[in-house]
Amino acid sequence: MNIFRSLMGKVWQDPNAAEVVKISTGQLYLVRPGNIRSSRECIYNDAMATIRRVPSLEHNFQLVVTRVFDDGDQELLEDEEETDEERVFLVSEELEFHTGETEGEPTFIWRDLQGDVDELYEFVAPGTNAPTRVFFETCMYRAMYERKYKLSGENTTDEDLAEFIWQPPSPQKTTSKKKAASKDDASLSEAMRGLHVKSSSKTSQPPSNPPTQSPSASASPPDPLLKTHTDVQAEIFLWSKEHQYFTREVEGEVSAKILQRTDTPFAYFLTASTAEGQLLAHRITSDLNQRWSPATWSITWNHMSDTGNQSSWCLRFLSQTDFEDFQVELTKRLWETLHQTSWEKVKTDERSYVLSANVEDYEMKDNDEGEEEAVLEELEERSESEDEGEDDDGETTNGMPNNLKAGRNSQLTVGYKGDRSYVVRGNNIGVFRHTNDDVKYYATISRVADTKGKQFDPKNVMLHDQDSKMIVMNPAAPNSLFNMDIERGKIVEEWKVHDSVPVQNIAPDSKYAQTTREQTLVGTSHNALFRIDPRVSGNKMVDSQYKQYVSKNRFSAVTTTASGKLAVASEKGDIRLFDAIGKNAKTALAPLGDPIIGVDCTADGRWIVATTRTYLLLTDTLIGSGRYAGSLGFDRSFPADAKPQPKRLQLRAEHVAYMNHNISFTPARFNIGEGQEENAIVTSTGQYVIAWDFAKVKKGQMDKYEIKKYEDLVVQDNFRFGDDKEIIVALQNNVLSVNKKNLRKPTRTSLAPETRKSRSGIVNAPY
């Protein structure tokens, strides 16, 4: 095919000129094959396409599509808070640029390297004549040539450019499953024999990468210790950190399987192989961080190698049926791994609840959209540079005595009334004062001790009675709470709750009780929920407000609404909703399997966010149908056929690859303030603080989060009370405040910036 001959005599544009070629009229579309709902989205209804040189970077060019405005539209644009005037793409052969035709009009098509593996951009150029179209196409190929070979494209020939002409993938001949299976099973058997699998419910640590079978290895009978649960054909991709998109690992399809080792209870593996041998075998655990995309029939997941390198993988299935079968099978096997129980024992309605948490493209209903623009204004703000953002963090070392600098920060609690935050470090509690945009060290409550003078490291702390008191838990006295007078910095009372019921978690009587003189609070043991009243004589548990379960529910977290309703979560992963203490739960949400380490709810009780190690689980408690439609799950039970559909908030697999550590979230929190609507959710993992835009999440945009990396591990973070902008962050060796506008969209730059020393040079400067 010799489409360039008539154009090669034309002069390649002046190297000093920014633009190489332009098509002035067209429309830009984003195409999502397989997505029935929005397979073709118009991005710009009126646009122009240009090939530009990259300034100061020789042999590099950009394909730029710019929105064209009518005379009146430009004035409207100036009033918009967020604009999207152009899309820029670095010209390279990875774009798979090619031409086409839509309804008789010429089109230019290229891959969306930042989207899913089969998403495409299409520029429709109506009225563009053939010579112009071919010249634009030729300029694209010459730009690819220059980028690849770092040479001028001035004297290139048709043969030189032919390698950049995209060819659709030819159908691959696949070996019959029977023939390939024996070799595949043999290679997997060899790989898995080297894996040490413990028969334990603790399966969070993935095994090492198994070795791959040599392509020349001889076939052998399938291993009787391996059971195949599903086997489908798929394409496999690996995230390229350098190029920032998924690259195809092998041409053609692979055999994607879920296999079980029958000699070990609930030991499952996600595998991929070709007729030549095994590509991978990854243990199925929560660390997979799997995400499903029904629009592209694909799954992405993460894997940590023996050397500590995090990678991101993608399987794209060949049909919706294969995608759904694989999704259901992996969900079942992950549930079994977490529960160490057969899926067949799960009730039918609970199965539906578990499977529903995998749906990605789901738009949640939101009755309150009036504040959306205000939320967008705050979350979309950007500082002028990263350096300014670093300076905003502030310095927080002000005269801390040297003898109190041992240990690590372990807990953070943010004040409600007195502009103070408190950080636990060993048996000391650092007190920090909030300024306009920072936190400053104020004082230290040293050597925390019980009423008998015996020192201990506080296990849990909670402010109480308008921040005049702090309720402290002592690991050595699990049946008691200790009342610390904040101003005196001393424990003044021990509250014995019960002789035989330990206190594992506490919460205020209601969402804003800590701003009042309310004296009672809520407590849980591993299987009981009760009220604590320090004013009663003897044991402080209120007998009439006590609910105990016979089974070991392993309650792990409790939270309250503004009206005092309660949500209690457990290590099993279930959540119970109560309208009052002492009664049965109105709603019991089935466990997905992962232990819940924290739970929070909006003040009105409409939304609950539960934290697991690798994802957040968001649930709308509004009953949408049936007799009690319009009520909340705290007040009424959901109809059997209208259970809430939980949604996962998790990090994209490619972002985790840049972060290069296994995700381990701290308890997530909504921003909090009386009369203030919740518009963000904040959590942290490793060195990263992460905030989700709650308004967008409610609309189904589950990955709308922003992020900031620190040089030290984040212990805990929370919004300043009554402020949805300032986040108080406790690092292991520092405490600081960060404005939400200084969080960044997750990119390679924001997730893995070049390491540099902080302005203050702090390495280990507690308080």
Number of C-alpha atoms within 10 A of each C-alpha: 7 10 13 17 9 11 14 16 10 9 9 15 13 9 11 9 10 15 17 20 19 16 16 15 17 24 22 26 19 21 20 22 15 16 14 9 10 13 14 17 14 15 18 22 14 16 22 21 26 19 24 21 22 15 12 7 8 14 21 20 26 20 20 19 24 21 19 19 16 8 8 8 10 11 11 10 14 10 9 9 11 12 9 11 13 15 15 14 16 19 27 21 19 17 18 17 23 19 17 13 14 13 8 8 13 19 21 20 21 21 21 21 19 10 12 19 20 17 21 21 22 27 26 26 23 16 10 16 11 10 11 13 16 16 18 20 20 20 19 25 24 25 29 26 25 20 20 13 10 13 14 15 20 14 12 14 14 15 11 13 19 15 13 20 17 15 10 8 8 8 8 9 8 14 11 9 14 8 11 18 21 18 25 26 24 22 28 28 18 16 18 19 12 13 14 9 17 11 13 13 14 12 20 16 13 19 20 18 19 21 16 16 22 11 13 8 12 12 17 13 11 17 15 11 13 18 15 13 14 16 19 20 23 23 20 27 19 19 23 16 15 7 10 15 19 21 17 17 16 14 11 17 23 24 23 23 22 23 25 21 20 13 12 13 18 24 23 26 23 18 21 26 27 21 18 17 22 26 21 19 24 21 27 30 23 24 21 24 21 24 21 20 17 18 20 22 23 27 20 23 21 26 26 22 15 12 8 12 14 19 23 25 23 27 25 23 23 16 15 15 12 18 23 16 13 22 20 13 15 22 19 17 25 24 25 20 26 23 20 19 15 14 16 10 8 13 11 9 13 16 18 15 20 21 17 15 18 20 15 19 15 13 13 15 12 11 7 9 12 8 11 13 12 10 20 16 13 16 22 17 15 16 13 9 9 14 9 11 19 15 13 17 18 18 21 22 18 13 10 17 10 9 6 17 16 13 14 17 24 19 21 25 21 24 22 23 15 13 15 21 25 26 27 23 24 21 17 22 25 22 19 24 16 20 11 7 15 21 26 21 23 18 17 19 17 16 18 21 20 20 15 8 10 9 15 17 19 23 17 19 23 20 24 27 19 18 22 16 22 22 22 23 25 20 15 11 14 18 20 22 24 23 23 25 17 17 10 11 17 19 21 14 15 19 20 21 24 18 10 8 16 19 25 21 20 25 22 24 24 20 25 20 23 24 17 13 12 16 15 21 19 24 24 26 22 21 18 22 24 24 25 26 18 21 11 10 10 11 18 19 25 17 13 10 15 17 17 17 11 7 9 13 18 19 26 22 27 25 26 28 24 17 15 22 21 27 25 25 28 25 20 20 24 21 23 20 26 22 22 16 18 18 13 15 22 17 21 19 21 20 21 23 20 24 22 27 21 24 26 27 26 21 25 16 24 17 18 24 24 29 29 24 20 22 21 26 20 23 19 22 25 21 22 17 14 12 11 16 13 13 17 23 26 24 18 21 18 26 15 9 10 13 23 19 20 23 24 21 22 21 21 18 24 27 21 22 25 23 23 19 17 23 21 15 25 23 24 25 24 25 24 24 18 12 8 12 18 21 24 23 22 25 24 25 22 21 19 22 27 24 24 23 23 22 21 21 21 21 15 17 19 23 16 18 24 23 21 22 21 16 15 16 18 26 25 26 27 26 26 24 19 16 12 23 17 20 24 23 26 28 25 21 22 23 32 24 26 24 18 25 17 24 25 24 17 21 15 16 11 20 22 16 13 7 8 8 9 13 10 11 10 15 12 14 18 27 31
